[in-house]
């Protein structure tokens, strides 16, 4: 009840702000203003099913703007993931993007996308640990919260731009923004610790070394530290700094303790 009241108050606040803004404009679309308020309210109360719907739409957009591999990379990924059928009951949907970028992401609709650049630098065990890490962000609701923030920002954009066919003009842009919210999300150290632990367990469950998560962290730190360009995606998430070194130390300790 408290959460619903907060959502309602925020929606009213957005609508009130829009009304004030509208007083200075002549061609404001009132229906879009109302949509902005409803969007703000939905962002705070968004369900897992709605997240799955948003994920499916944004991933479809990502698929349309990337080259989807249907050759050796795809074959390798499907072979590695042959024993993984779902993320907590949601069937997985695997694809590889053919690009030099070092990245991967997972979404609430079961989509897992791996970049060929990541596959080029990771052995099978390390790759599975990174995929497990990304699945961890979905299981721990980190991806959901990142998307909620983006959806709330969309409400503000919708309100400020409500002077005509804004929904049509912003639809592709919004899908791109939602995709970026989980593609380049900045998570807290606590969230990263939990995702690392999921990657650690996931790689072991698939029959790989308990050092897989540790090795992937070390490799990504080296790649980020040695790159002359600004790191993006997974490289940025695992960039070389004390916090990531602490994460690697935690995973090394977990691997050493495993099986004792």
N, C-alpha and C positions, 0 to 999 in steps of 0.2 A: 504493500500500500504506500509506504514512504517513497519507494522508488518511482511508482506511478505518479505520485503527487509532484515529485521533483521534475519528472519528464513533462508533466502538464504545465508546470510553472515556466519551464524553459521554453516550451512551445509558445506559450502566451507571450513570453518576453520577446521571442523572435518575431512574432506577429505584430506586437506593439511597436517594436523598432522599425519593422517594415512599414507600418502605417505612418509613422513619423516621417520616414524617408519618402513615402509616397506623396505626402502633402506638398513636396517641392517638385514633383514630376507630373507630367500631364498624360503620359502614355503607359502608365503602370498597369500591368495585367493583374487584377485582383485575385484571379484564380491561382496564379503562380505564387502570389504572396501567401495564400492559404496553404498551398502545397509546401512552401518553405517551412511553415510552422509544423505541418504534419510530418515533414521529413525530419525535423529536429526532434520531435517526439519519438518517431520510429527509431532514430539513432540510439536513444537511451534505452529503449525497451526491445531492441532487436533480438529476435530468437535465433536459435541455432539453424532452424529451417530457412529463415530469411538470409542468414549469413551464407548458407549453402547456395541459395539462389543468386545472391550477389557474387559469390565466388565463381559460380558457373558462368555467369555473364562476363565477368572481367577476364576469366581464363580464356573464354572463347575469343574475346578481343585480343588477348596476348597471342593466342594461336594464329590469329589472322595477320598479325604484324611481325611474326617471326617465321623463320624457315624451320618447319618441323621435319626432323630427320626420319627417314624410313629405311635406313641402311644399317651399317655396322654399329653405330652408337645405339640405335633403338634396339637392335638385337641384343647387345650387351646388357642394357638396362633391364630388358624384360627377362633375360636369363637370371640376372642377379635378384630380381624382385619376384621370381616365379612362385616363391612360397609365401608371399605377402599379398593377400587378397583384399584387405580392407583397412581403414583407419577407424578403429572403435566401431565397427559395424557398417561403416560407409564404404562401398566398393571403391577401389582406387582406379584412377584414370591416368595412365603413364604416357608421357611424351618427352622427347628430347628436342631442345632448340639448338640448331646448328649455328653456333656463334663462339667467338673466342672468349667471351666474357666468362669469368669464373663465378658461377652462381647456381642456385637451386631454390625451389620453394614448394611448399605444400599448402593446400587450402581446405576449408571446411566442407567442400563438396566432394572430397576424395581425390582431387587433382594433385598430381605430383609432376613438376616440370624440372628437368635437369638440363643444364647448359653443357654443350659438348666441351667447352673450355674447361669446365670442372672435371669432366671425365678424362680429359687429356692429362691432367696433373695428378689425379688420384688413382691409386690402385683400388682393387675391388673392395677391400676391407675398409679403406678410408672413405671411399665413396658411400658405402652403406652407412657408415657412422654419420656422415654429413646429412644424408637423407633422413636418418633416424632423428637427428637434431631438428631438422625442419618439421618432421611429423610431431616432435615434442612441442613445438610452438603451437601447433593446431590443438593437440590434446590439452595443453595448459591454458587454452583460450587467449593466448597472446595475439594470435592472428586475428581473432574476433575483435579484440579491443582495438587493435590498430585500424581495422576496417571501420569500427564505430567512429573513431576520431575523424577519419576521412569523410564518412557520411555526414557527420556533423558540420564539417567544413563545407561540404556540398550544400547543406541547408543555408549557410550564410551566403555562399556565392549565389545561390538561387534567389535569395531575398534581395541582394544588392543588384542583381541583374534582371529583375523582374519587369522588363519593359517590352515584352513580346514573346516570340517563340524560343524562349531561353532553353526549355527542356530539350527541344530538338537540337539546338546549337551545342549544348553542353554534353549531350549523351555520350559521345565518343570520348570526350575529354574526361568525363567523370569515370567511365570504365577504366581509362588509363590511370587516373589518380588512385582508384581503388586497387588496381593491380600493383601500383608502386607502393601502396601502404603495407603490403606484405612482402614485396620484393626487396625493399630497402629499409624496412622498419628498424628503428633504433630501440632495442630492448634493454631493460635494466639488467644489472649484473645478476640479480636474483633470477630473473627470467632465463638468462643465458645459462646459469648454473643448472636449472631444472631441465632445459632443453639438451644440454650436454649429457646429463644423466640419462635422458631418454635415448640419445644417440649411443651412449655406452652400452646400455641394456639391449638396444635394438640390434647392434652389430653382433653382440654375443649370441642373441637368439637366432641370428642367421648363420651361426657357425664360425664367426670370425674372431680374431684375437681380441682380448680385453684391452689391448693397447690401441685399437683402431681409432677411437675417438681422440685419444692423446696424440697419435701420429698425425691425424688430419688437422688438429689445431696447430701443431708445430709447423706443418707444411704450409698452411694458410698464412700463418704469421710471417714466415720467411718470404712467401710470395708478395705479401703486402709491403713488407719492409724493403724488399729489393726492387719494387716496381718504380719506374720513373713517372708513371701517371697516377692520377688520383684513384685509389682503390674503390671499387663499387661492389654491390651485392655481397656475396659471401666473403670476399676479400675484405671489405669494409667491416663486416660483422666480426671477423676474426683478426682484425688488424693488430699489428704488433704494439702493444702497450701493456703496462703492468697488470691491468685487469684481466687481459687475455692470458698473460703469463700465469696468473693465479688460476685461471680456469684450466690451463694445461697441467699445472701442478696437481690440481684436484683430480683430474682424470688419470694422471700417472699413478697417484696414490691409490685410486680406486682399482686400477689394473693390477698393481702390486699386491693389493689386499684380496683380490678376487681368487677364490678357491682355497684360501688359507684355512 
